[in-house]
């Protein structure tokens, strides 16, 4: 999507749709008042007739009859809050409506509405790119509607926010790449093809390198947990690694480690999942997909920060080679794990990846994983659960989450929860028989493998893949690309 910022009157902006935000109850902002004057009171007439509404996501179009260079004026409702997410939803609604009428150029007038110009443009770019995303890329009949190809900003502060708009455009493009990965069927998105995607990313950027271990190398390295989960599948596992070595990092003592769970299909293994909705288990690589796409965004932006990605990828399948309940495996850090549930596999593959990331030089680690169904029950599909061993690190991530639109809520991680994973036969077990605090127990398990230094875990089970649309800028079911925007924002804050 092309981004333009113009320092001219809105009346002179050429666009298929010229949009401005309207709150609920409806009051015309300064930009709307000026447009109303130019269109001979047509906007106020729509308000008086009750046709123009400020409800979140509502769009009212008015043809300009050559009174402006734009063909249409659009009032976009942002509701009573008027926050960034409301503006994202408004921008998504405008983009969808523009596509319905064949519009490819949308212009937005920034206004003095309490949100800084940079925050406004970031939200509008997000909504414009994420809202019209279509997951039906495997349909043989082309049902895709028109997309916004050019996004123009004008109005107060637009010129100062130009760099932010272009930065957001890079990040949201990678977010949609992540959505493509997570939506892909499991016969196409395999551990090997995910490694190919990572290698393709590294090939695009001068300061990025790629490597990957196969099953034999994983086993030889002592990654017994990852190897165990991998054994049941005919598709071989990969431990995927990307390293972005910024030439002049702002903080030479910091290396950000991104770890992402990438189970490309999760049947549950011998602890087989119910058949209902099992097809959605292709999305169990949402954390790994987000990490790889975020690396692409960070490199394309040229952020002055060192970053490494470690993505353990495999399938969790039942077969004669599968690991079993009752098995005891030895992780990379030497700790032993009693397997009590083969459907608690994500924490096993992350255990080895976290140890590897720390040993490879990561000073600050964050892992993303579609880890527990209980997180979906607890938090739904809007907030991810955030756990950390360092309060300052947790707050840094939470701030990045709120700024980016990938929201996260800090959960407790108290030492008393360790007793739930105590085992009579090994150092720990991978699942508790008690149906209590499952997301916390999973995070506490991971903590055993993070080594020394700040670490955080994001359980994105509800936010990475939607069972149904959210009635905001994610209006349809499927992958959201959760985590790409958050990680890019976090890397910016650390640079």
N, C-alpha and C positions, 0 to 999 in steps of 0.2 A: 504494500500500500504506500503510495506517495504521500508525503507530508509537506504542506506548504503553510507558511505563516506570512500574512500580508498586513501591511500597515496602511490600509485604506478604509474608507467608510464601508460599512456593511452593504450599503446600497450599490456599491461598485463591485462587489464580489460576484464573480460569475460561478454559478453552481446549479446543480439540479435541485438541491434542497439547501436552504439557508435556515439553520436551526438555532433556537435559543431556549433556555430552561425556564419553566414556569412552576412556582410552588403551589401547594394546596393549603388553604383556600387561594384561589387565583388572584394574584396581584401582578400586574405587568412590571417587569424590571425595566431599567432605563433603556436597554436595548430593544425590548418589546414595545415600549412607548414610541421610540423613534421609528421603528418599522411600521407601527400602526399609523403614524402620521403619513408615512410614505405610501401606504396602501389605502389611504383615504378612509381610515377608521374601520377597515375590514376585520381587524383582529378584535377590537372591542365589540363589534357586532356579533362575532362568534361567542364571545363571553356572555353577552346579554341574552343570547338565545340558548345558553347552557350547553353549547356544542363544544366549546373549548374547556378542557378540564386539566387540573394540575395534579391529578392522581399519578402515582408512580408508574411510569411506563406508558402512559397515555400519549398519543400523538395526534395533533390536529393540523391538517395541511390546508394551506390557502394558496391558490394560484395568483400570481402577481400581475398578470395582464400587462406585462412590459413596464411596470412601474419601477422594477428593480432589474438588475442584471441576472439575479437568480430567478429560476422558473417558478419556484415554490418557496413559501415561508412555512416553517414547521415549529409549532409550539410543543415542547417536550416536557411532560409532567415529571417532576422530581419529588412529589409528595410533600409531607410536612417536615421531614428531616432535612432534605436537601444535602445529604452527605455524599461522599465519594461513590458509594455503592449505588445510591439513587441516580447519580449522574451516569454511572456506567450502564445502568438499566435503561435510562433515557436514551443514551447514545446507541445502545443495541436496538431499541425500538425504532429509532430514526433510520439506522442502517437497514433494518429489515423492510421498513416502509419504502425507503428509497429503492431497494431492490425490486419491490413489487411494481413500481412504476418505471423501472428501467433506468433509474438514476445511478450514475457511477461517481459523481462528485458531490460530496457533502461538505458544507461549510458550517462552522459553529462560531457563534459570537460569545466570547467570554464576557462575564459580567461581574460586578462587585457584589457577590452573593455570600461572602463569608469564607469561601474556599480560596486559597492562594491560586494564582494562575497556573503554576506548575502542577498543582493537585488536580485542577480542572482538566488540563490537557491530558494528563496521565489517565484519568478516568474515562475521558471521551475516546481516547485511542483504544483503551482496553475494550470498552463496550462495542465500539465500531468493528473491531476485529473478531472478538469472541462471540458476539451475539449471532451473526449470520452463519457461523461455522456449521457445516453439514457433515454428519458422520456417515452418510450413505455413499462413500467413495467406491464401494464394491457393487453398486447397482449397475445393471447393464443399461437401464433407461436413464438418460440424463434428465434429472429433475432439479438440478441446481438452478437457483435463481441468480439474478445479477448481484454482483458484489461491489462494494465501495472501493474504487481504485485510487481515488484522490481525496484526501481529507485536508481541509483548509481551516485555519484559525485566524480570527480577527478580533478586534475589540481590546479593552484595557488589559495590559500586561501580556498580550499574546506574543509580542516580539521577545520579551524576556524569557518566555517559556518555550521557545523554539527548540532548544537543545533537549529539554525534558520530553517534548513530544516525540522527537526522533529517537531518543533513547527508549521510550516506552514502545515505540513501533517495532524496534528490534526485539525486545523482550516478548511482546505478544505474538510475534511471528514464530518464535521458538516455542511458546506455549502451545500454539496450534500444532506444531510439529510433534510435541509430546502427545497431544490428543490423538493424532493419527496413529502413533505407536500403540497407545493403550487401547484404542478402538479396534486395532488390527486383530483378525482372527488368529487363534493360537497355531494354526497350521502355517501361517505366514510369519508371525512374530515369534520366533524361536530364540533360544540363547545364542545360537550362531548368527542369526540375522540381526539381533540386537548388538552383537559385537561388530558386525559389519557397519551398522549405523554409527557406532562410536568411532570406528576407524575412518569413516567418511568425514565425520566432524573434525578429527585431528588433521586430516589431509587438507582442510580448508584454511588452517591457521598456522602461521609460522612458529608460534611459541607453544604449540600443543603437541604432545606425544601420546601414542596409544600403545597398549600392550594387552594381552589376554592370556590367561592360563587355561588349558584344556583339562579334562577330567583327570588324566594321569598326572599332570603337573600339580593340580589341586591336591590330589592324594599324596604325592611325593613331598609336597610342602608341609604336610602335617595338618591340613584343614579337614579334620575328620568329620566335623559337623556338616559342612557344605557337601562333602563327598557322600555322606550318608543319605542326605535328602535326594541327591542327584541319581542315585543308583537305579531307581525304579523305572527310569525313562529311557526310551531309545534315542531321544535327542540329547546329545552330550552337553554337559554343563560348561559354562565359561565364567571365569572371574575377570571382569572387564575393568580396565584401568585407563584413565585419562589424566594427564598432568598438564596444567597450564602454568608455565613458568614466565610470569610477566617480567620483562627485561629490567624494569626499574620499580620494584614494589615499594609502596609507601612505608610499609612496615616489614622490614627485613626479617624480624623475629617471628613472623606469623605465617603459617600455612593452613589454609582452610581445607578441611577434609569433608567431602560430601559422600555419604554412603547411602545407596538406594537398593531396597529389596526388589528383585526382578524375577519372581516366579512367573514364567510366561504362561503356565497353566497349572492350576491347583485343584486336583481332584480330591485332595485330602489324604492321598496315599492309602495305606491299608485302613486307616481310620476314615473311611470313605464319606464324603459329603453327601447330603441328600441330592437327588437329581434336580429338584426344583431350583431354577436359576443358576445351575452350575455353569451354564454358558458364560455367565458374567465373570467367572474366575480367570478369564483371559486378562482381566484388569489387575491381577495380583502383581503385576510388574510396574504399577503406577509410580512407586517411589523411584525405581531405577530409571524409568523413562524421564521423570522430572529432573533427576540428577544429570543425566546425559544432555538433555535439552538445555538445562541451565548452564552447563559448561560451554555449550555453543554460544549462548547469549553473552556470557561473561567474556569469552574470547573475542566475539565480534565487537563488543563495546570497548575492548582494550583496557579493561579495568586494571589498575596497578596493584594487583594482589595475587599471591601465589595460591593456587587451588589445585587439589587433586580429587579425583572421583574414583570410588571403588564400588563396583556394582556386581554382586554375586547373582548369577542368573542360571536357572535350571527349571525343570518341570518337577512337580510332585505327583508321581503316578504310582498306581499299584501294579506290581508284577512279581515274579519269582525272585527278582533281585532287590526288591524294596526293603528299606529298613523297617524294623518292626517295633511295636510297643514292647518294652522290656529290653531292647538293645541299650548298650552303653557305648557312647562315642567319646572320643577325645578331641577337644577343640584345639585350635592353633596355639592358644596360650597355655596348653597343658591341662586345663581343667576338664573333668569328666562329667558327662551329662547322661542321665537316665532318660530314655525316651518313653514317655507315658502316653503321648498322643502324637501320631504322625501328621495330624492336621495343624499342629503348632510348629510348622516347619520354618516359617519366616524368621523367627528369632534364632533358629539354628544357623541358617546361612548368614545372617547378619553378624552372629557371634564371631565367626572367622574373618569376615570383612572388616569389622570394627578393629579387631586386633591388628590386622594387616595395615589398615590405614594409619593407626598410631605408630606402628613400627616403621612405616614408610616416611614418617616425618610430620604427620598432621598434628598441629598444636591445638587446634580448635575443631571439634568434630560435630557434625549434625547428621543424623540418619533419618530417612523418610521411608515409611513402610505402611502398606495397607495391612495392618497387623492383626487387629482384633475386631470381631463382629460386635463385641460389647461396646466399642467406641462409637459405632453407628447408633446403637441403642441409646447411649448416654448423650451424645452431642449432635446426632442427626447429620445433615450434609452441609452445614455452614461453617462450623469450627472444627479444626483438627485439635487433637490433644497434644500438649507440649510438656515434656518431662526433661529435667536437666539435673546434673550434679553440681551446677554452679549458678547461683541466682543471677549474677550479673550477665552471664551468657544467655540465660533464659529471657531476661528482659530485653537484651539486644535483639534476639530472634523475634520476640513478641512485637517489638516496635517495627521491625521489618515486615512482619506479617500484616499488621494493621495498615501500614503505609501502602503495601503492595496490593491489598485486596484478598490475599490468601490468609484468611483469619485463623488465629490459633489462641487456645486458652490454656493457661498454665495449670497443670495437675500436680498433686503431691507425689513425692517419691521418698517416703520415710523408710528408715532402716527396718522398722518392724515388719514390713511386707516381705522381707527376705525369707521369713520362716515358711511362707507358702510354697517355696520352691525347694525346700530342704528334701533331700533324698536319703533313704536308708542304705542305698547301695552305691551312690556316686556323690560327687561334689554338689550336684543339684539335679533337679528334674526339669523337663521343659514345659510342664503343664501341671496345674493344680487340680485336684479332684473337687475342690470347693468352688462353687460358682459365685465367687466374690472378687471384686476388684480386678477383673481380668486384664484391663489395659495397664494397670499399675504393676501387676505381677510380671507382665511381659516386659515392661520397661525395666523393672528391677532385675530381671534375668539378663537383659542386654548390658546393664551396668557392670556385670561381672567381667566384661570383655573390653572395656573402653580404655583401660590403662590410666595413666596419670594425665590430668589436664581437663579443660572444659569439654563437656559432651552434652548433647541434647538429642532427644528422640521425638519425632513427630509421627503420631499415629494418624494416618490420613485415610483410614478405611472408609469413612463416610464422605469425604470431600473429593477424593480422586476420581470417583466414578459414581454418577447419579443414577439411581433406579428410575427416577422420573424428573422432569424439569423442575426448576426451583422458582419459576415465575419471576425471575430477575434476568440478568444478562446471560445466565445459563438457562435458556428456556427449554432445552430438550434433554433427554436422557443420554447417558454415555460419559465419556471422559471429559474432565475439566482442565487437565494440565496443571492441577494444583501443585504448587511448590516451585514452579519455574520462576514466577514473578517474585516470590519470597526470597529464593536463593540469590537471584540477581540483585535484589535490593540489599540483602545481607552482605554480599560481596562488595557492593558499592560502599556501604557503611564501614567496612573494614579496610577500605583502600584510601 
